[in-house]
């Protein structure tokens, strides 16, 4: 079979078997209006309310602690022109800064309950909001003659984001463990086995504050009759069983679920009516994904016209100032990394030549922004007699990979020469991974949306557990990035890369 034929067979059949397609994040879930809709009691307090208060208190204490720690370090190291400011004198400033950060988090929707893909937006907020708070407080402090040294300011801008990222990850992990263990939340049956369903399952796993625990997926079109649906995440730690539909009263009772969530945009009215009847007979709540039919690479806005919800959409276009700032950052960081890592790159090149015959550098044509071809540079990780254009190895045990290549792929060091591509402008530090031309030739219209952004060395797909599968089977990561890209989101992805770059194939 040709390489192209292999790609088509592997891509489509595997995608169907693993039930992966196009989840649209930030979906709006609606439920019938009842007296307790959306309120899940825990000690007499709505489930979605008390975690929001806890998160706000945790953020307040974290930011205050960061400012006080920066003050202590400034005093200890005698930095700044007013290094003698005591920690006690800094306390009012710490309280004010913490309160402002919490208010900015609240205005940015941080306490809404739902998590983001790979929890990347939480990291982005933890970086952006403290900086915004500093921009607000600095003029106020100057006018009020507050005694704040530069050491405290810079220390807080470093410590606050780091502590917030750690605190949020810790709190979510603890809450998720409680919900999955069964100590909180309500069991949810998700109807639909496609992309939207996987998005819903992943979002609920990432959003323990909602108090909703996905326990089963019901798919009318599943072949074979059962399977498992995994989450979109770093390690595929969670999965739920998939049952063959239709969702009858007997099935819903056997699932032990309290909510039936419809996540299928292609259901006919007769099927929806049958689901509603089954839910009512089982006495469980029914909810549905309101915008399940909207393409996930579009930006959408909704407005209420006297009870009628009107949704408009448009292609996500990066603003010019973001593009300029991104390019400046790419050039500066690529020059810095190339300068610092040159000795390491020379050593790697020598080891590659010693380990196997052939050049140390591998050059291949890839498809970039707008479908334009460019030459990508990598350290060679496979034997030189391997065809240049073929499906990438899916496992480190692939016989095409050299001994040195296994180490390079596991540590992602084979990607270092792409800093040259970043410097040349045909790649960025963050963006969708560029594909080979023979694969792009068979892209669907949805998959071609990946070409709307400059390709990158790292990105959401590169960080996820789905990186072991072909890119075109998991375009939800790239489409999410293209739709939500911003400078601080790029910074958040780079920070996550530092923690996950050592995982590879």
Secondary structure, DSSP 8 states (H G I E B T S, - for coil): --HHHHHHHHHHHHHHHTT-----SS--EEE---TTTT--EETTEEHHHHHHHHHHHHHHHHHHHHHHHHHHHHHHHT-STTTT--HHHHHHHHHHHHHHHHHHHHHTTTTSS---GGGHHHHHHHHHHHHHHHHHHHHHHHHTT----HHHHHHHHHHHHHHHHHHHHHHHHHHHHHHHHTSSSEEEEEE--SHHHHHHHHHHHH-GGG-EEEEEEEETT-SSSEEEEE-SSSS---EEEEEES---HHHHHHHT-SEEEE--TT--HHHHHHHHHHHHHHT-EEEEETTTTS-TTEEEEEEEETTEEEEEEEE----HHHHHHHHHHHHHHHHHHHHHHHHHHHHHHHHHHHHSSS-SEEEEEEE-GGG-EEEEEEE--B-TTS-SSS---SSTT-TTB-HHHHHHHHHTGGGTTHHHHHHHTS-EEES---B-HHHHTT--TTGGGGGGS--EEE-HHHHSGGGGS-GGG-THHHHHHHHH--HHHHHHHHHHHHHHTT---
